[in-house]
Amino acid sequence: MPSPPIIAAAPNRAIAELNERSREIFRQIVESYLATGEPVGSKNIARILPMTLSPASVRNVMMELENAGLIFAPHTSAGRLPTQSGLRFFVDAMLEIGDVATDERDRIESQMRATASRQTFEGALAEASQMLSGVSRGAGIVVTTKSNAALRHVEFVRLDPGRALVVLVSEDGSVENRLLDLPSGLPASALVEASNFLNARIAGRTLGQLRGEIEMRRSEMERELDVLTARLVEAGLATSIGQPDMRQLIVRGQANLLDDLRAEEDLDRIRRLFADLETQTDVIDLLTRADEGEGVRIFIGSENRLFSLSGSSMIAAPFRDGQQRVVGAVGVIGPTRLNYARIVPMVDFTARVVSRMLEGGR
């Protein structure tokens, strides 16, 4: 599987022109931070560098990196940590992304499909967020629309000669009503025929999957239904899918965020993040921004208003329905020292699995 594309920010010129020695020292500082969360000093860096440099030479380079805004000293006489700009540069320009092992890919896909077959598509999404939380030390998150809910029943109910309601009953028991303009001259029996035609083909499909199924079997529909009733079926599906839907957020693994607290300020940061997750709206808005590109989006710290206080990061990737429309996103929220190299391909692969499920298993 090719490495997932990452939508990157442009580094400033001073950062882009770092020489090989400076880049290697910077890499060691960042990788130490991602592994331990602790500042690292020049002596330790000098010991682990693949080149021979004295601690004094390393300190000189660290001063240059500090002047470039890539690292900082959290305390007097302490080691150095990467700044947010430094993390962004590392992620965009230096991160070596791994791959998802074959056994992990098989496990992710089989667990999600098994959950979808036993429960609902929403259950599969919850399973996806749970698995992502397990590999990330963070919270797994999914945002989706109610149009991705597995359906139990569809019915057309006439309101007056020119209008009807499309009543959508999901497997979780939720009901949505959407207004539909009726074709002129449509007989009352057409509403019953259209309902029966769709209900015979629902079988736990989402709206997107149902529409794809009908489009694939257009000739069958035209044989079974008259022209006006066929138009009603198509109009009902278009209305159901085309309207803006309320987005829902699925979060799993928040407790992971409490496992690696190192100071009182860390606890305060996590409390703020929990408050952000409780409001949901801001998280959904941020996840929706993952819809803007083909690749994985990475949001670090105060680059986004949502994380300006909690100092967290989010890695997210969009998923698509059978018509290749972006209908949601999966991701991970956690501390800025997330294991980006491992989590980025996991998020990307999970989004691809969800897309294939929405496409009907292809």
DRENDOZA-555242 format. One record per residue (C-alpha): residue number from 1; residue in three letters; chain; x, y, z. Coordinates in steps of 0.001 Angstrom, whole numbers, plus 500000, padded with zeros to 6 digits. Layout:
 num residuo cadena      X      Y      Z
 NUM     ALA      A      X      Y      Z
...
***
This chain:
 num residuo cadena      X      Y      Z
   1     MET      A 500000 500000 500000
   2     PRO      A 501501 503376 499033
   3     SER      A 502107 505916 501758
   4     PRO      A 499049 508120 502341
   5     PRO      A 499381 511693 501078
   6     ILE      A 499649 514307 503804
   7     ILE      A 498290 517803 503235
   8     ALA      A 501277 519886 504295
   9     ALA      A 501977 523470 505211
  10     ALA      A 504839 525317 503530
  11     PRO      A 507955 525595 505741
  12     ASN      A 509605 528974 506057
  13     ARG      A 512849 529545 504205
  14     ALA      A 515147 529390 507241
  15     ILE      A 513727 526017 508198
  16     ALA      A 513839 524655 504654
  17     GLU      A 517539 525527 504328
  18     LEU      A 518761 523540 507360
  19     ASN      A 521875 521530 506558
  20     GLU      A 522142 517788 507070
  21     ARG      A 523806 518062 510494
  22     SER      A 521159 520466 511799
  23     ARG      A 518369 518276 510458
  24     GLU      A 519788 515185 512143
  25     ILE      A 520119 516910 515517
  26     PHE      A 516614 518313 515149
  27     ARG      A 515308 514838 514229
  28     GLN      A 516841 513355 517372
  29     ILE      A 515257 516056 519553
  30     VAL      A 511817 515470 518033
  31     GLU      A 512010 511676 518131
  32     SER      A 513136 511797 521765
  33     TYR      A 510171 514037 522568
  34     LEU      A 507722 511762 520749
  35     ALA      A 509080 508746 522634
  36     THR      A 509381 510193 526144
  37     GLY      A 507802 513636 526287
  38     GLU      A 510953 514863 528033
  39     PRO      A 513513 517544 527043
  40     VAL      A 516807 516209 525724
  41     GLY      A 520225 517826 526257
  42     SER      A 523327 518177 524103
  43     LYS      A 525248 515363 525849
  44     ASN      A 522545 512805 525163
  45     ILE      A 522161 514015 521590
  46     ALA      A 525928 513749 521002
  47     ARG      A 525859 510104 522201
  48     ILE      A 523131 508968 519815
  49     LEU      A 524043 510920 516669
  50     PRO      A 525178 508821 513677
  51     MET      A 528028 511340 513266
  52     THR      A 530812 512374 515661
  53     LEU      A 530100 515730 517302
  54     SER      A 531068 517127 520684
  55     PRO      A 528357 518313 523104
  56     ALA      A 529636 521861 522544
  57     SER      A 529101 521538 518779
  58     VAL      A 525637 520106 519380
  59     ARG      A 524814 523063 521670
  60     ASN      A 525806 525484 518891
  61     VAL      A 523488 523754 516454
  62     MET      A 520715 523695 519047
  63     MET      A 521095 527447 519433
  64     GLU      A 520637 527830 515667
  65     LEU      A 517550 525620 515793
  66     GLU      A 516193 527691 518656
  67     ASN      A 516780 530905 516701
  68     ALA      A 514888 529336 513769
  69     GLY      A 511905 528729 516075
  70     LEU      A 512115 524933 515884
  71     ILE      A 513026 524122 519510
  72     PHE      A 512875 525789 522913
  73     ALA      A 514087 525312 526485
  74     PRO      A 511137 524687 528843
  75     HIS      A 513276 525580 531876
  76     THR      A 516586 527313 532544
  77     SER      A 519515 524920 531959
  78     ALA      A 517092 522262 530709
  79     GLY      A 517266 520271 527511
  80     ARG      A 515242 521209 524453
  81     LEU      A 511771 520352 523154
  82     PRO      A 510318 520979 519686
  83     THR      A 508022 523976 519267
  84     GLN      A 504712 523635 517457
  85     SER      A 506394 525072 514352
  86     GLY      A 509123 522487 514797
  87     LEU      A 506618 519649 515033
  88     ARG      A 504840 520958 511961
  89     PHE      A 508111 521068 510002
  90     PHE      A 509023 517564 511165
  91     VAL      A 505629 516159 510159
  92     ASP      A 505564 517918 506779
  93     ALA      A 509170 517533 505685
  94     MET      A 510935 514822 507694
  95     LEU      A 508400 512271 508886
  96     GLU      A 509082 508767 507603
  97     ILE      A 505688 507109 507375
  98     GLY      A 505527 503381 507855
  99     ASP      A 502989 500950 506432
 100     VAL      A 500162 498994 508003
 101     ALA      A 501235 495368 508302
 102     THR      A 499225 492815 506336
 103     ASP      A 497930 491084 509462
 104     GLU      A 496816 494428 510923
 105     ARG      A 495031 495354 507692
 106     ASP      A 493234 492004 507676
 107     ARG      A 492280 492360 511347
 108     ILE      A 490928 495902 510957
 109     GLU      A 488849 495055 507906
 110     SER      A 487506 491749 509242
 111     GLN      A 486533 493243 512632
 112     MET      A 484721 496194 511044
 113     ARG      A 482843 494018 508550
 114     ALA      A 481927 491493 511229
 115     THR      A 480585 494288 513445
 116     ALA      A 478591 495723 510532
 117     SER      A 477042 492313 509810
 118     ARG      A 476116 491691 513473
 119     GLN      A 474996 495203 514317
 120     THR      A 474813 498278 512073
 121     PHE      A 477093 500445 509996
 122     GLU      A 477273 502799 512988
 123     GLY      A 478557 499844 514996
 124     ALA      A 481344 499382 512459
 125     LEU      A 482256 503060 512773
 126     ALA      A 482345 502746 516566
 127     GLU      A 484604 499711 516126
 128     ALA      A 486880 501797 513895
 129     SER      A 487183 504549 516500
 130     GLN      A 487853 501954 519223
 131     MET      A 490646 500335 517209
 132     LEU      A 492252 503687 516415
 133     SER      A 492223 504617 520086
 134     GLY      A 493943 501334 520878
 135     VAL      A 496929 501958 518594
 136     SER      A 497344 505661 519294
 137     ARG      A 497300 506271 523068
 138     GLY      A 494644 508809 522146
 139     ALA      A 490921 509015 521485
 140     GLY      A 489592 507471 518284
 141     ILE      A 486986 509662 516595
 142     VAL      A 484567 509364 513698
 143     VAL      A 482245 511995 512284
 144     THR      A 479520 510881 509908
 145     THR      A 476089 511888 508689
 146     LYS      A 472802 510196 509407
 147     SER      A 472606 509375 505691
 148     ASN      A 475192 506691 506521
 149     ALA      A 472820 504947 508923
 150     ALA      A 471725 501435 507979
 151     LEU      A 468048 501552 506977
 152     ARG      A 465180 499321 508076
 153     HIS      A 462265 500886 506193
 154     VAL      A 461420 503598 503662
 155     GLU      A 457935 504935 503036
 156     PHE      A 456394 507655 500871
 157     VAL      A 453455 509434 502533
 158     ARG      A 451334 511842 500462
 159     LEU      A 450650 515235 502077
 160     ASP      A 448735 516823 499193
 161     PRO      A 448580 516289 495395
 162     GLY      A 452005 517877 494877
 163     ARG      A 453986 516873 497969
 164     ALA      A 454926 513830 500027
 165     LEU      A 457151 512898 502936
 166     VAL      A 459966 510410 502568
 167     VAL      A 460008 508593 505925
 168     LEU      A 463363 506946 506697
 169     VAL      A 463509 504460 509579
 170     SER      A 467036 503393 510579
 171     GLU      A 468023 500132 512228
 172     ASP      A 468787 502033 515429
 173     GLY      A 465119 503106 515544
 174     SER      A 465652 506749 514570
 175     VAL      A 463155 508280 512124
 176     GLU      A 463717 511135 509690
 177     ASN      A 461141 512836 507467
 178     ARG      A 462080 514728 504315
 179     LEU      A 459821 516711 502021
 180     LEU      A 459515 515663 498371
 181     ASP      A 457795 517316 495384
 182     LEU      A 455709 514765 493478
 183     PRO      A 455687 514360 489684
 184     SER      A 452533 515747 488104
 185     GLY      A 449787 513167 487582
 186     LEU      A 451244 510595 489971
 187     PRO      A 448585 508065 491097
 188     ALA      A 448246 507164 494784
 189     SER      A 449290 503573 494059
 190     ALA      A 452705 504780 492877
 191     LEU      A 453650 505771 496442
 192     VAL      A 452988 502224 497660
 193     GLU      A 454818 500672 494703
 194     ALA      A 457860 502923 495200
 195     SER      A 457968 502089 498923
 196     ASN      A 457714 498342 498248
 197     PHE      A 460389 498483 495541
 198     LEU      A 462913 500181 497875
 199     ASN      A 462087 498101 500960
 200     ALA      A 462679 494896 498998
 201     ARG      A 466255 496073 498412
 202     ILE      A 467199 497787 501697
 203     ALA      A 468634 494764 503545
 204     GLY      A 470481 496973 506035
 205     ARG      A 472020 499215 503388
 206     THR      A 472774 502878 503936
 207     LEU      A 471153 505516 501743
 208     GLY      A 474335 505826 499692
 209     GLN      A 474534 502076 499161
 210     LEU      A 470827 501889 498301
 211     ARG      A 471171 504618 495708
 212     GLY      A 474186 502862 494184
 213     GLU      A 472221 499599 494052
 214     ILE      A 469289 501269 492279
 215     GLU      A 471581 502962 489762
 216     MET      A 473247 499628 488978
 217     ARG      A 469843 498003 488484
 218     ARG      A 468184 500801 486545
 219     SER      A 466971 498467 483775
 220     GLU      A 465344 496203 486375
 221     MET      A 463584 499198 487922
 222     GLU      A 462316 500352 484529
 223     ARG      A 460890 496874 483841
 224     GLU      A 459109 496633 487203
 225     LEU      A 457811 500205 487539
 226     ASP      A 456103 502653 485268
 227     VAL      A 457903 505852 484296
 228     LEU      A 456337 508088 486962
 229     THR      A 456925 505613 489783
 230     ALA      A 460555 505145 488708
 231     ARG      A 460957 508922 488763
 232     LEU      A 459501 508949 492280
 233     VAL      A 462050 506377 493485
 234     GLU      A 464935 508391 492047
 235     ALA      A 463598 511694 493379
 236     GLY      A 463093 510214 496847
 237     LEU      A 466661 508944 497027
 238     ALA      A 468072 512192 495659
 239     THR      A 466131 514218 498213
 240     SER      A 467197 511972 501065
 241     ILE      A 470876 512100 500185
 242     GLY      A 471080 515623 498853
 243     GLN      A 469822 517464 501905
 244     PRO      A 472323 518622 504533
 245     ASP      A 472366 516114 507378
 246     MET      A 473079 516543 511051
 247     ARG      A 476558 515212 511677
 248     GLN      A 477198 512906 514580
 249     LEU      A 480428 512311 516477
 250     ILE      A 481608 508936 517770
 251     VAL      A 484445 509050 520326
 252     ARG      A 486153 506042 521897
 253     GLY      A 489149 505711 524206
 254     GLN      A 489090 509055 526039
 255     ALA      A 490540 507241 529064
 256     ASN      A 493748 506657 527079
 257     LEU      A 494431 510367 527368
 258     LEU      A 494759 509986 531141
 259     ASP      A 497345 507188 531002
 260     ASP      A 500462 509246 530372
 261     LEU      A 500092 512406 532437
 262     ARG      A 503432 513784 533622
 263     ALA      A 502532 516984 535434
 264     GLU      A 499637 518995 536792
 265     GLU      A 499594 521073 533617
 266     ASP      A 499062 517844 531628
 267     LEU      A 495951 517071 533675
 268     ASP      A 494691 520591 533090
 269     ARG      A 495298 520165 529353
 270     ILE      A 493327 516916 529254
 271     ARG      A 490444 518483 531209
 272     ARG      A 490250 521175 528529
 273     LEU      A 490323 518584 525756
 274     PHE      A 487522 516592 527436
 275     ALA      A 485490 519804 527551
 276     ASP      A 486154 520278 523823
 277     LEU      A 485001 516728 523089
 278     GLU      A 481850 517225 525149
 279     THR      A 480787 520234 523067
 280     GLN      A 481206 518107 519902
 281     THR      A 480320 520933 517516
 282     ASP      A 483858 522299 517297
 283     VAL      A 485312 518807 516876
 284     ILE      A 482837 518046 514092
 285     ASP      A 483694 521327 512369
 286     LEU      A 487392 520515 512569
 287     LEU      A 486918 516954 511311
 288     THR      A 484839 518312 508444
 289     ARG      A 487932 520223 507329
 290     ALA      A 489470 516835 506568
 291     ASP      A 486944 516726 503707
 292     GLU      A 488868 519448 501902
 293     GLY      A 491595 517221 500475
 294     GLU      A 492415 513727 499305
 295     GLY      A 495011 513007 501962
 296     VAL      A 495435 512740 505693
 297     ARG      A 495116 516033 507563
 298     ILE      A 497236 516740 510647
 299     PHE      A 496272 519567 513015
 300     ILE      A 498857 520447 515674
 301     GLY      A 498196 522482 518813
 302     SER      A 497156 526089 518466
 303     GLU      A 497229 525928 514656
 304     ASN      A 493528 525390 515259
 305     ARG      A 491357 527306 517708
 306     LEU      A 489930 524091 519152
 307     PHE      A 493337 522995 520444
 308     SER      A 494687 526411 521438
 309     LEU      A 494237 525615 525143
 310     SER      A 494516 521842 525307
 311     GLY      A 497660 521671 523155
 312     SER      A 496478 518545 521364
 313     SER      A 496908 517152 517865
 314     MET      A 494457 515492 515498
 315     ILE      A 495133 513168 512563
 316     ALA      A 492118 512662 510279
 317     ALA      A 491216 511288 506863
 318     PRO      A 487939 511497 504909
 319     PHE      A 485840 508567 503703
 320     ARG      A 483513 508457 500697
 321     ASP      A 480261 506844 499614
 322     GLY      A 479529 504900 496436
 323     GLN      A 479306 508130 494433
 324     GLN      A 482763 509213 495679
 325     ARG      A 481302 512028 497778
 326     VAL      A 483014 512745 501088
 327     VAL      A 480494 511827 503800
 328     GLY      A 482617 511726 506949
 329     ALA      A 486048 511344 508485
 330     VAL      A 487930 509094 510900
 331     GLY      A 490782 510185 513102
 332     VAL      A 492688 510316 516353
 333     ILE      A 492959 513100 518939
 334     GLY      A 495770 513033 521468
 335     PRO      A 498822 514846 522809
 336     THR      A 501122 516581 520334
 337     ARG      A 503632 513767 520802
 338     LEU      A 501454 511219 519032
 339     ASN      A 503275 508485 517115
 340     TYR      A 502617 510178 513759
 341     ALA      A 504596 507629 511714
 342     ARG      A 502348 504781 512910
 343     ILE      A 499033 506572 513266
 344     VAL      A 498957 508365 509884
 345     PRO      A 498865 505131 507815
 346     MET      A 496434 503520 510285
 347     VAL      A 493988 506418 509952
 348     ASP      A 494376 506436 506172
 349     PHE      A 493771 502684 505881
 350     THR      A 490759 502778 508210
 351     ALA      A 489203 505563 506118
 352     ARG      A 489729 503428 503005
 353     VAL      A 488017 500434 504629
 354     VAL      A 485007 502576 505580
 355     SER      A 484855 503899 502001
 356     ARG      A 484878 500361 500577
 357     MET      A 482082 499350 502935
 358     LEU      A 480009 502321 501790
 359     GLU      A 480701 501399 498178
 360     GLY      A 479145 498011 498785
 361     GLY      A 482221 495923 499549
 362     ARG      A 484444 496712 496565
***
